[in-house]
């Protein structure tokens, strides 16, 4: 079982790093362009992925899905203003 983990863990880290690099928004990526990071991860499988997580990943990227956060309608100023406009006087 340990032999299998020795092979599966680096493969899993590399695949996760590659997908994370591909899904990351290009403007936030640090140090190298996105295409070059993907190349580094493919050419240097485990090392490239680790370097991506340490040096290339956008700051504050917890999921790599961007920084947009959903808010409820009661927290949206535009929605509240539209309610005030529709309120009968």
C-alpha positions in Angstrom: 0.0 0.0 0.0 2.8 2.4 0.8 4.4 1.8 -2.6 1.1 2.8 -4.3 1.0 6.0 -2.2 4.5 6.9 -3.2 3.3 7.0 -6.8 -0.2 8.3 -6.4 0.5 11.3 -4.1 2.9 13.0 -6.6 0.5 12.3 -9.5 -2.4 13.7 -7.5 -0.5 16.9 -6.5 0.7 17.4 -10.1 -2.8 17.0 -11.5 -4.3 19.3 -8.9 -1.6 21.9 -9.6 -2.2 21.7 -13.3 -5.9 22.1 -13.0 -5.5 24.9 -10.5 -3.1 26.7 -12.9 -5.4 26.3 -15.8 -8.4 27.6 -13.8 -6.6 30.6 -12.2 -7.4 34.0 -13.7 -4.5 35.2 -15.8 -4.1 38.7 -14.3 -3.6 37.4 -10.8 -0.9 34.9 -11.6 2.5 35.8 -10.1 6.1 35.5 -11.4 5.5 33.8 -14.8 2.8 33.9 -17.5 0.0 31.3 -17.2 1.2 29.2 -20.2 4.7 29.1 -18.8 3.4 27.8 -15.5 1.5 25.1 -17.2 4.6 24.1 -19.1 6.7 24.0 -15.9 4.1 21.8 -14.2 4.1 19.4 -17.1 7.9 19.3 -17.6 8.7 19.1 -13.8 5.7 17.2 -12.5 6.0 17.3 -8.7 8.5 20.2 -8.4 6.5 22.3 -10.9 3.3 21.9 -9.0 4.9 22.8 -5.7 6.6 25.8 -7.2 3.2 26.8 -8.6 1.6 26.7 -5.2 4.4 28.6 -3.5 5.4 31.2 -6.2 2.7 31.4 -8.9 -0.7 31.0 -7.5 -2.7 34.3 -7.2 -2.6 35.8 -3.7 -5.7 35.1 -1.7 -6.8 32.3 -4.0 -8.5 29.8 -1.8 -10.3 28.0 -4.6 -8.9 29.6 -7.7 -12.4 30.5 -8.8 -11.9 34.3 -8.6 -12.7 36.7 -5.8 -16.4 37.3 -6.5 -18.4 36.4 -3.5 -22.2 35.9 -3.6 -24.2 38.2 -1.3 -27.8 37.9 -0.2 -30.3 40.4 -1.6 -30.6 42.1 1.8 -26.9 43.0 1.5 -27.1 44.3 -2.1 -27.4 48.1 -2.1 -28.9 48.1 -5.6 -31.6 45.6 -4.6 -32.5 47.7 -1.5 -32.7 50.8 -3.6 -35.0 49.1 -6.1 -37.3 48.1 -3.1 -37.4 51.7 -1.9 -38.3 52.9 -5.4 -41.1 50.4 -5.7 -42.6 51.1 -2.3 -46.0 52.8 -2.5 -46.1 56.2 -0.8 
